[in-house]
């Protein structure tokens, strides 16, 4: 950004909401000399600062890239609507927080794809940053635009805009990607030659090198490489040894409050439970645990470098971490004098914690968050959610006895095979949680009474799950079910929250979309859509207009059950979990059959053939009790 | 004992609010490994007081905080520990140990010096400043919790001068009487009948008063 733009930016910061989001200068933000490095990486998060700064993946990659002496990484976030408009009016480009470099000054810009409904923000950021939005409009001099993260497993809806996708664990591929681009730029290679070199890396998908054909009914006819550099199947990258993997020892500490303002220890990656709706549970396989030794080392370093007063454990299912009790005890012992509180997995507030609670106030009594997902045991079996009502009531009772008094219950509606009975079950379960509170003796339970919040989101079928072929409930069906649920949850001490069904429908379209969906996203952005996940900015009518502009139907993407023999847009990605396994699981769901947690014996999901899964060797354990259910984060 | 600490809130951080700055300082102190004192109660926090909150949007050249610590320590030793725990945008400049009974900076505060860097200097401003100060009374409307209140700001202006595009203002800043730089600027330009140019106002120094004379607050 030049001096004039800088001056204009200073002036407009005086007029926008929450300007502290746009200033950087945090402790542990990395400031490197642009002249001292050979490659510059602009890390983009397609949502606002408060959301993006709470995201762990960004912190890992920011730290990893900045460890390289030859490269630098700076952060860019989606400005809020007022800021975006003022920047455009004032001629201020999207800029990085560290050195206020314009987006188009970076050699590489990388988006992390966390949520499909943030895709219009990507286009807005590219446009604000003066980068040609469509990849075919970029010249050899233009920055190379890459993307990764969970939503990259179906990259097609973003294929018109992204030069290369990284599929799988980012820390495994990032160095190779930077090397290829840095070398290519220094050797003066054309953009296309650099992209071809990228396509040779395992886990990298370059959409320009693949051709797509459609049948008359709109389904995919063929999807194939048009260049020898491009593999027919793109295999996801996997960090085999999590303890040996790079993890940030220092993270930027924001001034302004963000969503999760605390240290985060990622204790493991992946989940063994196999819930059939859960995309993360399939994508992040196999389960890899970090060693206690490494975790304690990281905890110490993070505590010293950030000064945070709170630490939380992160994984898909922290309650399943093998050494959880020992880890919590060790963390509590360490931080007793340093006044650091530890947030615990909601389902494991058992004896160890009870004891520690009596000694200290080290445990943060933030609300309990539990995710039964469905209201009846039958439906929980269909989705293979290995939690019983007994588990749940026992967990909340433990917590109530320790003084907890607020509980959030997460449910989904519109799951395959759902009936009215399942919806009633949600009300019954909420009622039982309230009753469990009042069964705890008065002197033990919290004085202010219990507060239960039941949230029901709309089921969105996702790629690489056993339900990837399923139809989503129509918006009308969802409205009807929401009305019923409101009745069933008219209970004392219970609040009911529900999600926008329109947003969930679009999420279903985009998450299972093909390359043409990119045109819908583009048309929606052209019609003024951005910040779609923020209620006040969501413009459903404009999205519907965008589908019309492109001659496509949302029902085709969201409401249609897809046959097994249909070529799926993401079928060229090898996520490790095989399509055969997913079909088998889908059939078991129809028969209301559960599948065991693979810690109790390998189920042969496909990753067992990759040599990366430690649990393959585990003989099925007969008597090992099913541990408590996972929490919702 | 207590440490009187001078730090700078650089222009880049001028949009950080008071509570956010307080939290940032507490985290920096936790990183420093200094022997801090914590409050009693359910959610103990580091004891720390600022001499005066800074308005959002305003940088501060010599801001002052008071940090109670356990044991004895020199100002240099304190700074050596705190310095690496702060980001370059929030440097600590000076520290001085005082006795626990030493009156808090907040209680001794009397005035502050501000510098307004005007984007452009309207011609005639210099004369207007002289005429403005020559008034015996300067009626203005002060914002209070209960709405706008008429007041006379003349006695709260200790100094006002224009020098190469910079307007220096020394204004009362204490519990009894405070004149905010913004109020002075709007009064001045209204009086001068000149358009008010955009300006970044920096608080450059705070003062205490002793025997009728002003002294830098950190030395009181």
Boltz contact constraints between the chains, C-beta under 6 A:
constraints:
  - contact:
      token1: [A, 14]
      token2: [B, 57]
      max_distance: 6.0
  - contact:
      token1: [A, 19]
      token2: [B, 15]
      max_distance: 6.0
  - contact:
      token1: [A, 20]
      token2: [B, 15]
      max_distance: 6.0
  - contact:
      token1: [A, 20]
      token2: [B, 16]
      max_distance: 6.0
  - contact:
      token1: [A, 23]
      token2: [B, 12]
      max_distance: 6.0
  - contact:
      token1: [A, 23]
      token2: [B, 15]
      max_distance: 6.0
  - contact:
      token1: [A, 25]
      token2: [B, 12]
      max_distance: 6.0
  - contact:
      token1: [A, 25]
      token2: [B, 13]
      max_distance: 6.0
  - contact:
      token1: [A, 25]
      token2: [B, 89]
      max_distance: 6.0
  - contact:
      token1: [A, 27]
      token2: [B, 87]
      max_distance: 6.0
  - contact:
      token1: [A, 255]
      token2: [B, 16]
      max_distance: 6.0
  - contact:
      token1: [A, 255]
      token2: [B, 20]
      max_distance: 6.0
  - contact:
      token1: [A, 255]
      token2: [B, 24]
      max_distance: 6.0
  - contact:
      token1: [A, 256]
      token2: [B, 20]
      max_distance: 6.0
  - contact:
      token1: [A, 307]
      token2: [B, 27]
      max_distance: 6.0
  - contact:
      token1: [A, 307]
      token2: [B, 30]
      max_distance: 6.0
  - contact:
      token1: [A, 307]
      token2: [B, 31]
      max_distance: 6.0
